[in-house]
Amino acid sequence: MTTHRKSRTSQHLNPGEAAIPASDVRKGDLVLAALVDVNGHTHRLDHATPYVADPRPDKPGCECPGHSSLTTEASEKPLVVLYDGPNWDGACDVVPDDTTVIIRKRAEPRQTTRREPTGLDTLRDLLRL
């Protein structure tokens, strides 16, 4: 997971949340909010309805309200569609891929160490035959 400078995001995060670029959002992540810069200040913009992400490449020519609301500057950047479903009356959640979004923290994969099989493992395997 990408780590962002603490000074920019820590004040906007609640326990159990992580701030990542939109380009790093994976299918199944719960998207809670985005960080937007307005007049040199960073603000947290929470989604009224958090959603489960299903990231896709941009859909050029899409004229949904999500695409229509992009500024000219934002629409000139590489875009990612984080959601395209029934929420928001068919509007995509499309953002520049460098936008910082806030997700519920992902569970870290557990590290397992491989061990040598024992005689008991061999016996179990034989009994399964």
C-alpha positions as CSV (number, residue, x, y, z in Angstrom):
1,M,0.0,0.0,0.0
2,T,1.3,3.5,-0.8
3,T,2.2,5.7,2.1
4,H,1.4,9.3,1.9
5,R,2.9,12.2,3.9
6,K,1.4,12.3,7.3
7,S,0.9,16.0,7.3
8,R,-1.5,15.8,4.4
9,T,-3.7,13.0,5.4
10,S,-3.5,12.1,9.0
11,Q,-5.9,14.9,10.1
12,H,-8.5,13.5,7.7
13,L,-8.3,9.8,8.7
14,N,-10.4,8.0,11.3
15,P,-9.2,4.8,12.9
16,G,-9.3,1.9,10.4
17,E,-9.0,4.1,7.4
18,A,-6.2,4.5,4.8
19,A,-5.5,7.2,2.2
20,I,-4.3,5.9,-1.2
21,P,-4.2,7.2,-4.7
22,A,-7.3,6.3,-6.8
23,S,-5.0,4.3,-9.1
24,D,-4.3,1.9,-6.2
25,V,-7.9,1.2,-5.3
26,R,-8.7,-2.5,-5.8
27,K,-11.9,-4.3,-6.5
28,G,-13.7,-4.8,-3.2
29,D,-12.2,-1.8,-1.4
30,L,-14.8,0.2,0.5
31,V,-14.5,3.8,-0.6
32,L,-15.5,6.2,2.1
33,A,-14.3,9.7,0.9
34,A,-11.8,11.6,-1.3
35,L,-9.4,14.4,-0.4
36,V,-9.9,17.6,-2.5
37,D,-7.8,20.7,-2.5
38,V,-9.7,24.0,-2.5
39,N,-7.8,27.3,-2.3
40,G,-4.7,25.7,-0.9
41,H,-6.5,23.7,1.8
42,T,-7.2,20.0,1.7
43,H,-10.7,18.9,2.6
44,R,-12.2,15.5,3.2
45,L,-15.3,14.9,1.0
46,D,-17.2,12.0,2.4
47,H,-19.5,10.0,0.2
48,A,-23.1,10.0,1.5
49,T,-23.2,6.3,0.6
50,P,-19.8,4.5,0.9
51,Y,-19.5,1.9,-1.9
52,V,-17.5,-1.1,-2.8
53,A,-15.1,-0.2,-5.6
54,D,-15.0,-1.9,-9.0
55,P,-12.2,0.1,-10.7
56,R,-12.1,0.3,-14.5
57,P,-10.3,2.4,-17.1
58,D,-12.1,5.6,-18.0
59,K,-15.0,5.5,-20.4
60,P,-14.3,8.1,-23.0
61,G,-17.4,9.8,-24.3
62,C,-19.5,8.9,-21.2
63,E,-21.8,11.9,-20.6
64,C,-23.0,10.8,-17.2
65,P,-23.3,13.5,-14.4
66,G,-20.0,12.2,-12.9
67,H,-18.1,12.8,-16.1
68,S,-19.9,16.1,-16.8
69,S,-18.9,17.4,-13.3
70,L,-15.2,17.1,-13.9
71,T,-13.3,20.3,-14.3
72,T,-11.3,20.8,-17.5
73,E,-8.1,20.4,-15.6
74,A,-9.2,17.1,-14.1
75,S,-10.5,15.7,-17.3
76,E,-7.2,16.2,-19.0
77,K,-5.5,13.9,-16.5
78,P,-5.5,10.1,-16.7
79,L,-8.9,9.0,-15.1
80,V,-10.1,5.9,-13.3
81,V,-13.8,5.0,-12.8
82,L,-14.0,3.7,-9.3
83,Y,-17.7,2.8,-9.5
84,D,-20.3,2.6,-12.2
85,G,-23.5,1.2,-10.8
86,P,-27.0,1.9,-9.5
87,N,-25.9,4.5,-6.9
88,W,-26.2,8.1,-8.0
89,D,-28.7,7.4,-10.8
90,G,-26.1,6.0,-13.3
91,A,-23.4,8.5,-12.6
92,C,-19.8,7.1,-12.5
93,D,-17.5,8.0,-9.7
94,V,-14.7,9.0,-12.0
95,V,-11.6,10.7,-10.7
96,P,-8.1,11.6,-11.8
97,D,-5.9,8.6,-11.0
98,D,-3.7,10.6,-8.6
99,T,-6.7,11.7,-6.4
100,T,-6.3,10.6,-2.8
101,V,-9.2,8.5,-1.7
102,I,-10.0,7.2,1.7
103,I,-10.8,3.5,2.1
104,R,-11.5,1.2,5.0
105,K,-8.1,-0.3,5.7
106,R,-7.5,-3.6,4.0
107,A,-6.7,-6.6,6.1
108,E,-3.0,-7.4,5.9
109,P,-2.4,-10.8,4.4
110,R,-1.2,-13.2,7.1
111,Q,2.4,-14.4,6.7
112,T,2.6,-18.2,6.9
113,T,5.8,-20.1,7.1
114,R,6.2,-23.2,5.1
115,R,7.2,-26.2,7.3
116,E,8.6,-29.5,6.4
117,P,6.0,-32.3,6.3
118,T,6.1,-34.7,9.3
119,G,5.4,-38.4,9.4
120,L,1.9,-37.5,10.6
121,D,1.3,-35.4,7.5
122,T,2.4,-38.4,5.3
123,L,0.1,-40.7,7.2
124,R,-2.9,-38.3,6.7
125,D,-2.1,-38.1,3.0
126,L,-2.1,-41.9,2.8
127,L,-5.4,-42.2,4.6
128,R,-7.0,-39.8,2.1
129,L,-6.3,-42.1,-0.8
